[in-house]
Amino acid sequence: MKTKGMVFVTVGSTLFDALVEAVCQPECLATLRKLGYTSLMIQLGKGNFIPDKSVGEAENIDIEYFTYKPNVAEYVNSAALVISHAGSGSVFETLRAQRPLVVVVNTLLMDNHQSELADELAERKFLYTASPETLVDTLRTMRLDTLVPYQSSEPSALVGTLDQFLGFSPA
């Protein structure tokens, strides 16, 4: 089995213990190891659940974590896989970095616009979606080679389209 490296898990600035607990379950760790991943770096956010690093030892997966960092780009950029909450900032940062992404939707949120965003991007094959309860099944069945690379939009293209629509002539 070829090793793939680190999985970065992020909950952003939210409280989403269900996601952190889900990735730390022995079944999830075993699935990640079977897929070739060797370490888990978890950004805990406001959560109360603290991962037990010894749980990863049974599956030969190193578990590290932190609450916040000013910038998580280094983790996103070095990750072989990102598992993220459905916040648009985390989602688009990962897609722009061209990293495979599984978005775990927090189904406990009242106004779940994040679910709509995740579902739309999954339909376009940019990422996979899961809930904490379905994460292991998603990991087992995902085919990362079928994901479509996300192309960031160029802001000047939007400005040009708006100018054209509003009838402004090019300078």
Salt bridges, closest charged atoms under 4 A:
GLU27 OE2 - ARG140 NH2 2.90
GLU64 OE1 - LYS53 NZ 3.19
ASP111 OD2 - HIS113 ND1 3.78
GLU120 OE2 - ARG124 NE 2.73
ASP137 OD1 - ARG140 NH1 3.79
ASP145 OD2 - ARG143 NH2 2.82
